[in-house]
Amino acid sequence: MYGVHTVQLLLPHFVGSIQRSCLKNTGEWIAKCQTFEGGFGSRPGTEAHGGYTFCSLAALILLNKTHLIDKEQLLHWAVHRQMRFEGGFQGRTNKMVDGCYSFWQGGVFPLLHHIISPGNPDCLNKDGWLFSQVALQDYILFCCQYPSGGLVDKPGKSRDYYHSCYCLSGLSVAQHSFNDTFVRGDQNNLIEPTHPIFNIV
């Protein structure tokens, strides 16, 4: 979904006006992927998943089509993906925590805040995102660091570039909200803030 919108942005440079006719219903199709739970699946009728949810929401923001979705149900689904005991996020209902969802789920909150707060400035927390940023930092710092470098899905798993990237990205989301920065532990744990949609510094 996110890739679809990237193609839509780049297409005019290569083929001109074909962009509008080929991808004009992209936002509507993405909105159909929202499930009864509130998250987004890979296609209409599939299970809500953290990665697809982030990519769908980011694409809808870029397309200016967030009015097509149930934002309150999405928020309800997202806040219930952080696990109370571990502090990290699960990607789907009734699944285990995975370090990569630190970003895929945690990254949904700044996007939701961006689209909900203009019309409802008093309904959202002004001190931070609507998840426990401390608990997420603890999960990443205590459970996801591999002893010889890199980050992992969960303790006992092997390190890899994918989980290292998204654990660090999630750590950035957990450390930075609005104009505030909160770093758990030593200041050497501080990660640069990333762009909420593109996940780049």
C-alpha positions as CSV (number, residue, x, y, z in Angstrom):
1,M,0.0,0.0,0.0
2,Y,2.8,2.4,1.0
3,G,4.6,1.3,-2.2
4,V,1.5,2.0,-4.3
5,H,1.5,5.6,-3.2
6,T,5.3,5.9,-3.8
7,V,4.7,4.7,-7.3
8,Q,1.8,7.2,-7.6
9,L,4.2,10.0,-6.6
10,L,6.9,9.0,-9.0
11,L,4.7,8.0,-12.0
12,P,4.1,11.6,-13.3
13,H,7.9,12.0,-13.8
14,F,7.8,9.1,-16.2
15,V,4.4,8.9,-17.9
16,G,2.6,12.2,-17.2
17,S,-1.2,12.1,-16.8
18,I,-1.5,8.3,-16.6
19,Q,-1.1,8.7,-12.8
20,R,-4.6,10.0,-12.3
21,S,-6.4,7.3,-14.3
22,C,-4.3,4.3,-13.1
23,L,-4.3,5.0,-9.4
24,K,-7.3,7.3,-8.9
25,N,-9.1,4.8,-6.5
26,T,-6.0,3.9,-4.5
27,G,-7.3,5.5,-1.3
28,E,-10.7,3.9,-1.6
29,W,-9.1,0.5,-2.0
30,I,-6.8,1.0,1.0
31,A,-9.8,2.1,3.1
32,K,-11.5,-1.2,2.2
33,C,-8.6,-3.0,3.8
34,Q,-9.6,-1.7,7.3
35,T,-10.9,-4.6,9.3
36,F,-13.7,-4.8,11.8
37,E,-11.0,-4.6,14.5
38,G,-9.8,-1.2,13.2
39,G,-6.4,-2.1,11.9
40,F,-5.6,-2.9,8.2
41,G,-5.0,-6.2,6.4
42,S,-3.0,-6.9,3.3
43,R,-6.3,-6.8,1.3
44,P,-10.0,-6.5,2.0
45,G,-11.2,-9.3,4.3
46,T,-7.9,-10.3,5.8
47,E,-6.6,-10.0,9.4
48,A,-5.4,-6.6,10.8
49,H,-1.6,-6.5,10.9
50,G,0.8,-3.9,12.3
51,G,2.9,-3.5,9.2
52,Y,0.0,-3.1,6.9
53,T,-1.7,-0.7,9.3
54,F,1.2,1.7,9.4
55,C,1.7,1.5,5.6
56,S,-2.0,2.0,5.0
57,L,-2.3,5.0,7.3
58,A,0.8,6.6,5.9
59,A,-0.4,6.2,2.4
60,L,-3.8,7.6,3.2
61,I,-2.2,10.6,4.8
62,L,-0.1,11.2,1.7
63,L,-3.2,10.8,-0.5
64,N,-5.2,13.1,1.8
65,K,-7.9,10.3,2.2
66,T,-8.0,9.7,5.9
67,H,-11.6,10.8,5.9
68,L,-12.4,7.4,4.4
69,I,-11.5,5.4,7.5
70,D,-12.8,4.8,11.0
71,K,-10.0,6.6,13.0
72,E,-11.6,5.9,16.4
73,Q,-11.7,2.1,15.7
74,L,-8.1,2.3,14.5
75,L,-7.0,4.0,17.7
76,H,-8.9,1.5,19.8
77,W,-7.1,-1.4,17.9
78,A,-3.7,0.3,18.1
79,V,-3.7,1.0,21.9
80,H,-4.5,-2.6,22.6
81,R,-1.5,-4.0,20.7
82,Q,1.0,-2.9,23.4
83,M,1.4,-5.8,25.8
84,R,1.2,-4.9,29.5
85,F,3.8,-7.4,30.8
86,E,6.5,-7.1,28.1
87,G,5.9,-3.4,27.2
88,G,6.5,-4.1,23.4
89,F,3.9,-4.4,20.7
90,Q,2.3,-7.4,19.1
91,G,1.6,-7.2,15.3
92,R,-1.7,-8.9,15.4
93,T,-4.4,-9.8,18.0
94,N,-3.4,-12.8,20.2
95,K,0.2,-13.0,18.9
96,M,3.5,-12.6,20.8
97,V,5.4,-9.3,21.1
98,D,8.0,-8.7,18.3
99,G,10.6,-6.0,18.4
100,C,9.9,-4.8,14.8
101,Y,6.4,-3.7,15.9
102,S,8.0,-1.1,18.1
103,F,8.0,0.9,14.9
104,W,5.1,-0.6,12.8
105,Q,2.7,-0.2,15.7
106,G,4.4,2.6,17.7
107,G,4.7,4.6,14.5
108,V,1.0,4.6,14.0
109,F,0.5,6.9,17.1
110,P,2.2,10.0,15.7
111,L,0.2,9.6,12.5
112,L,-3.1,9.2,14.3
113,H,-2.3,12.2,16.4
114,H,-1.7,14.2,13.3
115,I,-5.1,13.4,11.8
116,I,-7.2,13.3,15.0
117,S,-5.9,16.4,16.9
118,P,-6.8,19.2,14.5
119,G,-10.6,18.6,14.9
120,N,-10.4,17.3,18.5
121,P,-7.5,19.1,20.2
122,D,-8.6,18.1,23.7
123,C,-9.1,14.4,23.2
124,L,-5.5,13.5,22.9
125,N,-2.6,13.5,25.4
126,K,-0.4,16.5,25.0
127,D,2.4,15.0,27.0
128,G,3.2,12.1,24.8
129,W,1.8,9.4,22.5
130,L,-1.1,7.2,23.6
131,F,1.1,4.3,24.6
132,S,3.6,3.7,27.3
133,Q,6.8,5.2,25.8
134,V,8.8,4.1,28.9
135,A,7.6,0.5,28.7
136,L,8.5,0.3,24.9
137,Q,11.9,1.7,25.6
138,D,12.4,-0.8,28.3
139,Y,11.4,-3.7,26.0
140,I,13.8,-2.6,23.3
141,L,16.7,-1.8,25.6
142,F,16.4,-4.8,27.9
143,C,15.0,-7.5,25.7
144,C,16.0,-6.8,22.1
145,Q,19.7,-6.0,22.3
146,Y,21.9,-8.8,21.1
147,P,25.0,-9.2,23.3
148,S,27.5,-8.7,20.5
149,G,25.5,-6.0,18.6
150,G,22.3,-5.6,16.7
151,L,18.7,-6.0,17.8
152,V,16.3,-9.0,17.8
153,D,12.6,-9.8,17.6
154,K,12.6,-11.1,21.2
155,P,15.1,-12.7,23.6
156,G,16.5,-16.0,22.3
157,K,16.1,-15.0,18.6
158,S,19.0,-14.2,16.2
159,R,19.9,-10.6,15.3
160,D,19.2,-9.3,11.8
161,Y,19.2,-6.0,9.9
162,Y,15.4,-5.9,9.7
163,H,14.8,-6.1,13.4
164,S,17.8,-3.8,14.1
165,C,16.3,-1.2,11.9
166,Y,12.8,-1.3,13.2
167,C,13.7,-1.7,16.8
168,L,15.8,1.5,16.5
169,S,13.1,3.2,14.6
170,G,10.6,2.3,17.3
171,L,13.0,3.5,20.0
172,S,13.1,6.9,18.2
173,V,9.3,7.1,18.3
174,A,9.2,6.2,22.0
175,Q,11.9,8.8,22.8
176,H,10.4,11.7,20.9
177,S,6.9,13.2,21.0
178,F,6.0,16.8,20.0
179,N,8.8,18.9,21.2
180,D,9.7,16.6,24.1
181,T,12.4,14.0,24.4
182,F,12.5,11.3,27.1
183,V,15.4,8.9,27.2
184,R,15.2,5.8,29.4
185,G,18.5,5.2,31.1
186,D,21.8,6.8,30.0
187,Q,21.7,9.7,27.5
188,N,23.9,7.5,25.2
189,N,20.6,5.6,24.4
190,L,19.3,8.7,22.6
191,I,18.3,8.0,19.0
192,E,17.7,10.8,16.4
193,P,14.0,11.6,15.7
194,T,12.8,10.2,12.4
195,H,10.2,11.5,10.0
196,P,6.8,10.0,11.1
197,I,5.8,8.9,7.6
198,F,9.1,8.2,5.8
199,N,11.1,6.9,8.8
200,I,14.2,8.7,7.9
201,V,16.3,11.2,9.8
